Amino acid sequence: MSTSTLRIEQLNKVFHAPAGDVIALHQIDLQVRKGEFLTMIGPSGCGKSTLLKIIAGLDTSYEGKVLLNEQPITGPSIQKGFIFQEPRLFPWLNVEKNIAGNLSLKKPDVRKKVSELIELVRLEGFEQSYPRELSGGMAQRVAIARALLREPDVLLLDEPFGALDAFTRSHMQEVLLDIWQRNRTTMIFVTHDLDEAVFLGERVVIMNPRPGQIRSIQPIDLPFPRKRTGSSFQELRAKVLREFEKGEEPEFDAGAGI
């Protein structure tokens, strides 16, 4: 039996416009192992977010195969959780109700799961708080807990920490790694930050634009927890940067990491 949660074969995506067709993704082949943490970097316009939307089932107009657990992805489902750059919480609901969504907290199993997730994302004591009372990092933790509630097979994260300050971003990276190591949910994380990609990922997918293609996939053979200041980390970071610079001029942030 395949150990891949996600399998993409010969994926092509074209946007049709009056000014002419735009090839967003070209000949994408990718397999993501069950329980893997995969990061993805590339310049603006290389199709990273488009690829996440296709995996999420939010865009089904493409050529090729996209399979989750060997089944074609035909639309959104609870098998796929999606985290955007903004938390997108309901301002009229408190933390626990935002996490529960359309599920009733009066049900003991729902209440138990929500409580466990609040502990997992380190928000104990803020159950009754509203989004306006939370920091950016706290709000994003609520969004992560909400996505995990239905135990998705894959969690898709589209630059989820891009709007956070450097200190909060570093803290959120640690929180996310803790969640991943406890749950082993398959994660695909898009970022413009090279340090973030190397710090989080077991493999880093490097993409080229025009058309969007996978240039290479670099394994990050470092144990967790990782230290950004360590020589092994810096050597791998330099290797990934060199590989990226073989393609287009870098437009991502090569020095924003902590």
C-alpha positions as CSV (number, residue, x, y, z in Angstrom):
1,M,0.0,0.0,0.0
2,S,1.2,3.5,-0.8
3,T,2.6,5.6,2.0
4,S,1.8,8.8,0.1
5,T,-1.0,11.0,1.4
6,L,-0.9,13.2,-1.7
7,R,0.1,12.3,-5.2
8,I,0.3,14.8,-8.1
9,E,1.1,13.8,-11.6
10,Q,1.6,15.9,-14.7
11,L,-0.4,18.8,-13.3
12,N,-0.9,21.7,-15.7
13,K,-3.0,24.9,-14.9
14,V,-3.7,27.7,-17.3
15,F,-5.6,30.9,-16.6
16,H,-7.5,32.2,-19.6
17,A,-7.7,36.0,-19.9
18,P,-8.5,38.5,-22.7
19,A,-4.9,39.5,-22.9
20,G,-3.8,36.0,-23.4
21,D,-3.4,32.7,-21.6
22,V,-1.1,32.5,-18.5
23,I,0.5,29.2,-17.7
24,A,0.3,29.1,-13.9
25,L,1.6,25.5,-13.3
26,H,3.5,23.3,-15.8
27,Q,4.2,19.5,-15.5
28,I,4.0,19.3,-11.7
29,D,4.9,15.9,-10.2
30,L,5.0,15.6,-6.5
31,Q,4.4,13.0,-3.8
32,V,3.9,13.9,-0.1
33,R,4.4,11.1,2.4
34,K,1.9,10.5,5.2
35,G,2.9,12.6,8.2
36,E,5.4,14.6,6.3
37,F,6.1,18.3,6.8
38,L,6.8,19.8,3.4
39,T,7.7,23.4,2.8
40,M,7.5,25.2,-0.5
41,I,9.3,28.4,-1.6
42,G,9.5,30.4,-4.8
43,P,9.1,34.0,-6.1
44,S,5.8,35.7,-6.4
45,G,3.8,34.4,-9.3
46,C,5.3,30.9,-9.3
47,G,2.0,29.2,-8.6
48,K,2.5,28.1,-4.9
49,S,-0.9,29.4,-3.7
50,T,-2.6,28.1,-6.9
51,L,-1.2,24.7,-6.2
52,L,-2.5,24.8,-2.6
53,K,-6.0,25.7,-3.8
54,I,-6.0,22.8,-6.3
55,I,-4.9,20.4,-3.5
56,A,-7.7,21.9,-1.3
57,G,-10.3,21.3,-4.0
58,L,-11.0,25.0,-4.4
59,D,-9.9,24.9,-8.0
60,T,-10.7,21.9,-10.2
61,S,-10.0,23.4,-13.6
62,Y,-6.7,21.8,-14.5
63,E,-5.1,18.9,-16.4
64,G,-3.4,16.0,-14.7
65,K,-4.0,13.9,-11.6
66,V,-4.3,15.1,-8.0
67,L,-5.0,12.2,-5.6
68,L,-5.5,12.3,-1.8
69,N,-5.2,8.8,-0.3
70,E,-5.3,7.5,-3.9
71,Q,-8.7,9.2,-4.5
72,P,-9.2,12.1,-7.0
73,I,-9.7,15.5,-5.4
74,T,-13.0,16.8,-6.8
75,G,-13.8,19.6,-4.4
76,P,-13.4,20.9,-0.8
77,S,-13.8,18.3,2.0
78,I,-13.0,17.8,5.7
79,Q,-10.0,15.7,4.6
80,K,-8.2,19.0,3.8
81,G,-7.6,21.8,6.2
82,F,-6.6,25.2,4.9
83,I,-4.9,28.0,6.9
84,F,-4.7,31.4,5.2
85,Q,-2.3,34.3,6.0
86,E,-5.2,36.0,7.8
87,P,-6.9,34.0,10.6
88,R,-10.4,34.7,9.2
89,L,-12.2,34.2,12.5
90,F,-15.8,35.1,13.2
91,P,-15.6,38.4,15.2
92,W,-18.9,37.6,17.0
93,L,-17.8,34.2,18.3
94,N,-15.3,33.6,21.2
95,V,-12.3,31.3,20.9
96,E,-13.9,28.0,21.7
97,K,-16.9,28.7,19.4
98,N,-14.6,29.8,16.5
99,I,-12.8,26.5,16.9
100,A,-16.1,24.5,17.1
101,G,-17.5,26.2,14.0
102,N,-20.9,24.6,13.2
103,L,-20.5,21.9,15.8
104,S,-22.3,22.2,19.1
105,L,-20.2,22.6,22.2
106,K,-23.1,21.0,24.1
107,K,-22.0,17.7,22.7
108,P,-19.5,16.1,25.1
109,D,-17.2,14.8,22.4
110,V,-17.0,18.2,20.7
111,R,-16.4,19.9,24.0
112,K,-13.6,17.5,24.8
113,K,-11.9,17.8,21.4
114,V,-12.1,21.6,21.5
115,S,-10.6,21.7,25.0
116,E,-7.8,19.4,23.8
117,L,-7.0,21.6,20.9
118,I,-7.0,24.8,23.0
119,E,-4.4,23.1,25.2
120,L,-2.5,21.9,22.1
121,V,-2.2,25.5,20.7
122,R,-1.5,26.9,24.1
123,L,-4.6,29.1,24.5
124,E,-5.8,27.9,27.9
125,G,-7.5,30.7,29.7
126,F,-8.6,32.4,26.5
127,E,-11.6,30.2,25.7
128,Q,-14.1,33.0,26.2
129,S,-12.0,35.7,24.5
130,Y,-13.1,37.3,21.2
131,P,-10.9,37.9,18.2
132,R,-10.6,41.6,18.9
133,E,-9.0,40.7,22.3
134,L,-6.3,38.4,20.7
135,S,-2.9,39.1,19.3
136,G,-2.1,38.2,15.7
137,G,-0.3,35.0,16.8
138,M,-3.1,34.0,19.1
139,A,-5.7,34.5,16.4
140,Q,-3.7,32.3,14.0
141,R,-3.5,29.6,16.7
142,V,-7.3,29.6,16.8
143,A,-7.4,29.2,13.1
144,I,-5.0,26.2,13.3
145,A,-7.1,24.6,16.0
146,R,-10.2,25.1,14.0
147,A,-8.6,23.4,11.0
148,L,-7.4,20.5,13.1
149,L,-10.8,19.9,14.8
150,R,-12.0,17.6,12.0
151,E,-8.7,15.7,11.9
152,P,-7.8,16.4,8.2
153,D,-5.5,14.1,6.3
154,V,-3.5,17.1,5.1
155,L,-3.1,20.6,6.5
156,L,-2.4,23.3,3.9
157,L,-0.8,26.5,5.1
158,D,-0.5,29.5,2.8
159,E,2.0,31.9,4.3
160,P,0.2,31.7,7.7
161,F,2.9,33.7,9.6
162,G,3.6,36.3,6.9
163,A,1.8,39.2,8.6
164,L,3.4,38.5,12.1
165,D,6.3,40.3,13.6
166,A,9.6,38.5,13.8
167,F,9.4,37.4,17.5
168,T,5.8,36.2,17.1
169,R,6.6,34.4,13.9
170,S,9.5,32.6,15.5
171,H,7.2,31.5,18.4
172,M,4.5,30.4,16.0
173,Q,6.9,28.2,14.1
174,E,7.8,26.5,17.4
175,V,4.1,26.0,18.2
176,L,3.4,24.6,14.7
177,L,6.3,22.1,15.0
178,D,5.0,21.0,18.4
179,I,1.5,20.4,17.0
180,W,3.0,18.5,14.0
181,Q,5.2,16.3,16.2
182,R,2.3,15.4,18.5
183,N,-0.4,14.8,15.8
184,R,1.8,13.9,12.7
185,T,-0.7,15.6,10.5
186,T,0.7,15.8,6.9
187,M,1.5,19.5,6.4
188,I,2.3,21.5,3.2
189,F,3.5,25.0,4.1
190,V,4.0,27.8,1.6
191,T,6.4,30.6,2.5
192,H,8.6,33.4,1.0
193,D,11.1,33.0,3.9
194,L,14.0,30.7,3.2
195,D,14.9,30.3,6.9
196,E,11.3,29.4,7.7
197,A,11.3,26.8,4.9
198,V,14.5,25.2,6.1
199,F,13.6,25.4,9.8
200,L,10.2,23.7,9.4
201,G,10.5,21.4,6.5
202,E,11.6,17.8,6.2
203,R,11.9,18.6,2.5
204,V,11.9,22.0,0.7
205,V,10.2,22.3,-2.7
206,I,11.8,25.1,-4.8
207,M,9.7,26.5,-7.5
208,N,10.4,28.6,-10.6
209,P,7.9,31.0,-12.2
210,R,6.8,31.6,-15.7
211,P,5.6,28.9,-16.0
212,G,5.3,27.6,-12.4
213,Q,7.5,24.5,-12.2
214,I,9.2,22.5,-9.5
215,R,12.9,23.3,-9.9
216,S,14.1,20.8,-7.2
217,I,13.2,19.2,-3.9
218,Q,15.9,19.5,-1.2
219,P,15.8,17.1,1.8
220,I,16.5,18.8,5.2
221,D,18.3,16.0,7.1
222,L,18.4,17.8,10.5
223,P,16.8,16.4,13.7
224,F,14.2,18.4,15.6
225,P,14.5,20.7,17.5
226,R,16.6,22.7,15.1
227,K,18.9,25.6,15.9
228,R,19.1,28.4,13.3
229,T,22.5,29.4,14.5
230,G,24.0,25.9,14.2
231,S,26.6,25.2,11.4
232,S,24.5,22.3,10.0
233,F,21.5,24.5,9.6
234,Q,23.5,27.3,8.0
235,E,25.1,24.8,5.5
236,L,21.7,23.5,4.5
237,R,20.3,27.0,4.2
238,A,23.2,28.0,1.9
239,K,22.7,24.8,-0.2
240,V,19.0,25.6,-0.7
241,L,19.8,29.2,-1.5
242,R,22.4,28.2,-4.1
243,E,19.9,25.8,-5.7
244,F,17.2,28.6,-5.8
245,E,19.6,31.1,-7.3
246,K,20.3,28.7,-10.3
247,G,16.9,29.8,-11.5
248,E,15.2,33.1,-11.3
249,E,16.5,36.1,-9.4
250,P,15.2,35.6,-5.8
251,E,12.1,37.6,-4.9
252,F,11.5,35.8,-1.6
253,D,12.9,37.0,1.7
254,A,16.3,35.3,2.1
255,G,17.1,37.0,5.3
256,A,13.8,37.5,7.3
257,G,14.3,34.5,9.5
258,I,15.3,34.7,13.1
